[in-house]
Amino acid sequence: MGRLTIRDLRRNELIDATLAAIAESGMSEITLATIAAQAGVSPALVNHYFKGKDDLLEAAMRRLATDLGAAFLKYLPPDPTPMDRLHAVIDSCLLADNFRPGAMVIWLSFWAEVQHQPRFKRLHRVITRRFRSNVAVALRELAPPEKVEELVTIVTALVDGFWLRYVVDGPNMVPPEVGRRICRELLAMSLAAAGAASSSAAPRKATAK
């Protein structure tokens, strides 16, 4: 990876400030002036790097999506089995760090605007396609072809379901490690019901914290 430019560093600082400001005050109260104050810069400087609040929100979403991708690679062991790949998807999505207040508010705000903002809709499509592709690649080696799409939907629904529960109740209601275990167990049950290849489905020990 090349060295970050001053522009990249400034944009990252403003994204950090956006996440911190949202965690403190919520999305509805955030303005470019609020973000500028959080970052210790002038609103004019924010406008120099971002074209308004929606541009900042999209950049923050891209950062969170990139963080998810990095977490997935972190929990993917060398020479992974298909089940290792599925577990890495589940574990990286249900890490406690994903449920810090600023990140959760941005995800919620982003989802709420998907149907109204074409730019968010395009980004949502990319994120969803990437997630489903990672899951489908593994499932094609485990399940009958006619069951793959259904199983992809099951994994997606499980992960999204825990995300929404954490938004409503907070991560203490069902600790993330419990959510990961439940998702793994229900995935194994779904694979068994679909007639998956049991020899390829043997899980390794969970590594997520």
C-alpha angles and dihedrals in degrees: 000000000000124000116277116252123230087256091054091048092049092048091049090050090052092048089052089050090050092053091047094047093049091048089053102041110012128245098281093061097047121109132165087258090055091051091046090052091049090051094043094238137108123273087240090062091052089052089050092061102030133036097227138307095304090055090053092047091052091049090050090050091051089051092051091047090050090050089053090051091050091049090051091054090046093057095041107099123217113279092007124204117227089259090051088056092051092048090050090054092051096042095047092049094048100048116134091236090065090064100059108131100252093049093048093049091050092050090049093047091047093051091047091055098043093095093047105039117060092200091055091045091056092049092047089053091053093048093046093046091051093049094047092045092054090051095043094051090061096040093054087066094048110036139047110272093246091057099048099088092046091051091048088055091050093053091046092050092049094051094042091047093056091045091056093046090053090050092052102035105018126242093284093071091065109008113228092244089057090048090052092050093049091049091050092049094047090046090053090049092049092049091050091050090050092053096251122182101267095199091062095042099064106127126224122224114287114256103181117113 
